[in-house]
């Protein structure tokens, strides 16, 4: 059965361009502002939206996203409220794919079966759960697939051709290629190396390949979008949000625009990467993770 993620990547392939995948943390800096930001992302140019599930002990996030999660938790955000955020977004947008990204602990505590039912009802399309390797597919990956949700895997620079088939075995939606062996928000990607890695992974799967880590501006995004099927930006958006906050750490009248204007700029880079520029439209150290998945 085709999902919103499948449909969106197929449509963009027909257009001849890559997808812009944007990450924001649910509840950052507060639930109301967070919802307004998510609602503004499609019009700014986001093709797929990743929403982070706040967690107290993230292992794969850099300082910016860790801080975003803590702000959200202090504002009272929970997994249940994250699902409500998705449902509230869905009330006005039934087309943009939504992916929840986070860790297994909150889902396990919530209850896998209940979570999958509630996530589907809220309008979630896919999951990225970074601390569940393929050997644990029975925990969540296969139940999620059976519930109609895409389970998106990460491949890293150390995921070799021997390991890759196992990583891809139950992956659906798209493959998230981590462009460097560092933390989220770290150094810029080696574009030549990324291009070679995307080509290599495509030799093992027909799924779209979205590349994340190191994307901070339109130029970075355009470099990646020339060869990849999608460009993921997260830490740069979280940094823009943080810079807009008041001295008390709360959102200001500049917060929503700080995120959406950067998205619009990066979207222009993605859309112009293959010579088809157009207006935006709706449409932790990873060393442990590379060892886990590699």
C-alpha positions as CSV (number, residue, x, y, z in Angstrom):
1,X,0.0,0.0,0.0
2,X,1.4,3.4,-1.0
3,X,2.0,5.9,1.8
4,X,2.2,9.7,1.7
5,X,6.0,9.3,1.8
6,X,6.0,7.0,-1.2
7,X,3.7,9.4,-3.1
8,X,5.7,12.5,-2.3
9,X,9.0,11.0,-3.4
10,X,7.4,9.6,-6.6
11,X,5.9,13.0,-7.4
12,X,9.2,14.8,-6.9
13,X,11.0,12.3,-9.0
14,X,8.6,13.1,-11.8
15,X,9.4,16.8,-11.3
16,X,13.1,16.0,-11.5
17,X,14.1,17.3,-8.2
18,X,15.0,16.2,-4.7
19,X,12.9,16.5,-1.6
20,X,13.5,18.9,1.3
21,X,13.1,17.1,4.5
22,X,13.0,19.4,7.5
23,X,13.4,18.4,11.2
24,X,12.0,20.3,14.2
25,X,11.6,19.2,17.8
26,X,8.0,18.7,19.0
27,X,7.2,21.2,21.7
28,X,10.2,23.5,21.1
29,X,10.1,26.2,22.5
30,X,6.5,25.4,23.6
31,X,3.6,23.3,22.2
32,X,1.7,26.2,20.7
33,X,4.7,27.8,18.9
34,X,5.9,24.4,17.8
35,X,2.5,23.6,16.1
36,X,2.6,27.0,14.4
37,X,6.1,26.3,13.0
38,X,5.1,22.8,11.7
39,X,2.0,24.3,10.1
40,X,4.2,26.9,8.3
41,X,6.8,24.4,7.0
42,X,5.0,23.1,3.8
43,X,4.3,26.6,2.5
44,X,7.9,27.5,3.2
45,X,9.1,24.6,1.0
46,X,9.3,21.5,3.2
47,X,8.3,18.4,1.3
48,X,8.6,16.0,4.2
49,X,8.5,16.9,7.9
50,X,10.5,15.1,10.6
51,X,9.3,15.8,14.1
52,X,11.5,14.9,17.0
53,X,10.2,13.1,20.0
54,X,11.7,14.8,23.1
55,X,13.7,12.5,25.2
56,X,15.8,13.0,28.3
57,X,18.8,10.8,27.3
58,X,19.5,11.2,23.5
59,X,22.7,9.4,22.4
60,X,22.8,10.5,18.7
61,X,22.0,14.2,18.9
62,X,24.4,17.1,18.9
63,X,24.2,20.0,21.4
64,X,21.6,22.0,19.4
65,X,19.0,19.2,19.2
66,X,19.7,18.0,22.7
67,X,19.0,21.6,23.9
68,X,15.8,21.6,21.8
69,X,14.6,18.4,23.4
70,X,15.2,19.8,26.9
71,X,13.4,23.0,26.1
72,X,10.4,20.9,24.9
73,X,10.4,18.7,28.0
74,X,10.6,21.8,30.3
75,X,7.5,23.1,28.4
76,X,5.6,19.9,29.2
77,X,5.9,18.1,25.9
78,X,5.3,14.3,25.9
79,X,4.9,11.6,23.4
80,X,1.1,11.8,23.7
81,X,1.2,15.6,23.1
82,X,3.5,15.0,20.1
83,X,0.9,12.8,18.6
84,X,-1.7,15.5,19.2
85,X,0.5,18.0,17.5
86,X,0.5,15.7,14.4
87,X,-3.3,15.3,14.6
88,X,-3.7,19.1,14.9
89,X,-1.4,19.6,11.8
90,X,-3.4,16.9,9.9
91,X,-6.6,18.8,10.4
92,X,-5.3,21.4,7.9
93,X,-2.9,19.3,5.8
94,X,-3.6,15.8,4.6
95,X,-0.8,15.7,2.0
96,X,2.6,16.5,3.7
97,X,4.3,13.3,5.0
98,X,5.1,13.3,8.7
99,X,7.9,11.2,10.2
100,X,8.5,10.9,13.9
101,X,12.2,10.6,14.8
102,X,13.5,9.6,18.2
103,X,14.4,6.8,20.6
104,X,12.7,3.5,21.5
105,X,12.3,4.2,25.3
106,X,9.3,6.6,25.1
107,X,7.6,4.3,22.6
108,X,8.2,1.2,24.7
109,X,6.8,3.0,27.8
110,X,3.8,4.2,25.9
111,X,3.2,0.6,24.6
112,X,4.1,-0.4,21.1
113,X,0.6,-1.6,20.1
114,X,-1.1,1.5,21.5
115,X,1.5,3.8,20.0
116,X,1.1,2.4,16.5
117,X,-2.7,2.7,16.7
118,X,-2.5,6.3,18.0
119,X,0.2,7.3,15.6
120,X,-1.8,6.0,12.6
121,X,-4.9,7.7,13.9
122,X,-3.0,11.0,14.3
123,X,-1.7,10.9,10.7
124,X,1.9,9.8,11.2
125,X,3.4,8.3,8.1
126,X,6.8,7.0,9.1
127,X,9.2,6.4,12.0
128,X,13.0,6.8,12.5
129,X,14.1,5.1,15.7
130,X,17.8,5.4,15.8
131,X,18.6,3.0,18.7
132,X,16.9,-0.1,17.2
133,X,19.2,-1.9,14.8
134,X,17.9,-4.4,12.2
135,X,18.5,-7.3,14.6
136,X,15.6,-5.9,16.7
137,X,13.1,-5.5,13.9
138,X,10.5,-7.6,15.7
139,X,10.3,-4.9,18.5
140,X,8.9,-2.1,16.3
141,X,9.9,-2.2,12.7
142,X,7.8,-5.1,11.5
143,X,4.8,-4.2,13.7
144,X,5.0,-0.6,12.3
145,X,5.1,-2.0,8.7
146,X,2.1,-4.2,9.4
147,X,0.3,-1.1,10.7
148,X,0.9,0.8,7.5
149,X,3.8,3.0,8.6
150,X,7.1,3.3,6.9
151,X,10.1,2.4,9.0
152,X,13.1,4.4,7.8
153,X,16.6,3.2,8.4
154,X,19.9,5.1,8.7
155,X,22.9,4.1,6.7
156,X,26.3,5.6,7.7
157,X,29.7,6.0,6.0
158,X,30.7,2.7,7.8
159,X,27.8,0.7,6.5
160,X,29.6,-1.5,4.0
161,X,28.2,-3.6,1.2
162,X,28.2,-6.7,3.5
163,X,26.1,-5.0,6.1
164,X,23.9,-2.9,3.9
165,X,21.4,-5.6,2.8
166,X,20.6,-6.3,6.4
167,X,20.0,-2.6,7.1
168,X,17.7,-2.4,4.1
169,X,15.8,-5.6,4.6
170,X,12.7,-4.1,6.2
171,X,13.4,-0.4,5.4
172,X,10.6,1.5,3.6
173,X,9.8,5.0,2.6
174,X,13.4,6.2,2.1
175,X,16.9,5.5,3.4
176,X,18.4,8.2,5.5
177,X,22.1,8.5,4.7
178,X,24.2,10.0,7.5
179,X,26.8,11.9,5.6
180,X,29.5,12.0,8.3
181,X,30.7,10.1,11.3
182,X,30.0,12.9,13.8
183,X,27.1,14.5,15.7
184,X,24.1,16.2,14.4
185,X,25.0,19.8,13.4
186,X,28.7,18.9,12.9
187,X,31.0,19.7,10.0
188,X,29.9,20.0,6.4
189,X,29.6,16.9,4.3
190,X,32.3,15.7,1.8
191,X,30.1,16.2,-1.3
192,X,32.2,13.9,-3.5
193,X,32.1,11.2,-0.8
194,X,28.3,11.7,-0.4
195,X,27.7,11.3,-4.1
196,X,29.7,8.1,-4.2
197,X,27.9,6.8,-1.2
198,X,24.4,7.6,-2.6
199,X,25.4,5.8,-5.8
200,X,26.6,2.8,-3.9
201,X,23.5,2.5,-1.8
202,X,21.3,2.8,-4.9
203,X,23.0,-0.3,-6.1
204,X,21.3,-2.2,-3.3
205,X,17.8,-0.6,-3.2
206,X,15.2,1.2,-5.3
207,X,14.2,3.4,-2.3
208,X,14.9,7.1,-2.4
209,X,18.1,8.2,-0.6
210,X,17.9,11.3,1.6
211,X,21.1,12.8,3.0
212,X,21.4,14.5,6.3
213,X,24.1,16.1,8.6
214,X,26.1,19.1,7.6
215,X,23.4,21.0,5.7
216,X,23.2,24.5,7.0
217,X,22.3,26.7,4.0
218,X,21.0,26.7,0.4
219,X,24.5,26.1,-1.0
220,X,25.0,22.9,1.1
221,X,21.5,21.7,0.2
222,X,22.0,22.3,-3.6
223,X,25.3,20.4,-3.6
224,X,23.6,17.3,-2.1
225,X,20.3,17.7,-4.0
226,X,22.2,17.3,-7.3
227,X,22.7,13.6,-6.6
228,X,20.5,12.5,-3.7
229,X,16.7,12.1,-3.7
230,X,16.3,14.1,-0.6
231,X,18.1,16.6,1.6
232,X,17.6,16.6,5.4
233,X,18.1,19.8,7.5
234,X,17.6,19.9,11.2
235,X,20.3,21.5,13.4
236,X,20.4,24.6,11.3
237,X,16.6,25.1,11.9
238,X,16.9,24.4,15.6
239,X,19.8,26.9,15.8
240,X,17.7,29.5,14.0
241,X,14.8,28.9,16.4
242,X,17.1,29.2,19.4
243,X,18.6,32.5,18.2
244,X,15.0,34.0,18.0
245,X,14.2,33.2,21.6
246,X,13.9,35.9,24.3
247,X,16.2,36.3,27.3
248,X,13.8,34.1,29.2
249,X,14.2,31.3,26.7
250,X,10.7,31.7,25.4
251,X,9.4,32.2,21.9
252,X,9.1,35.7,20.4
253,X,7.3,37.3,17.5
254,X,10.4,36.4,15.4
255,X,10.5,32.7,16.2
256,X,8.2,31.2,13.6
257,X,9.6,33.3,10.8
258,X,13.2,32.5,11.9
259,X,12.5,28.9,11.0
260,X,10.3,29.3,8.0
261,X,12.5,31.9,6.3
262,X,15.5,29.6,6.6
263,X,13.5,26.7,5.2
264,X,12.4,28.9,2.3
265,X,16.0,29.8,1.5
266,X,17.2,26.2,1.7
267,X,14.2,25.0,-0.4
268,X,15.3,27.4,-3.1
269,X,18.7,25.8,-3.1
270,X,17.1,22.3,-3.4
271,X,14.8,23.3,-6.2
272,X,17.5,25.0,-8.2
273,X,20.1,22.3,-7.8
274,X,19.3,20.6,-11.1
275,X,18.5,23.7,-13.0
276,X,14.8,23.9,-12.2
277,X,14.5,26.6,-9.7
278,X,11.0,27.5,-8.7
279,X,9.0,29.0,-5.8
280,X,8.5,27.1,-2.6
281,X,5.1,25.3,-2.6
282,X,3.1,23.0,-0.4
283,X,3.6,20.1,-1.9
284,X,25.3,12.8,19.9
285,X,28.2,11.4,18.6
286,X,27.3,8.9,15.9
287,X,30.4,6.8,16.6
288,X,28.1,4.5,18.7
289,X,25.5,4.5,16.0
290,X,27.9,3.7,13.2
291,X,29.0,0.7,15.3
292,X,25.4,-0.3,16.0
293,X,24.3,-0.1,12.4
294,X,27.5,-0.7,10.5
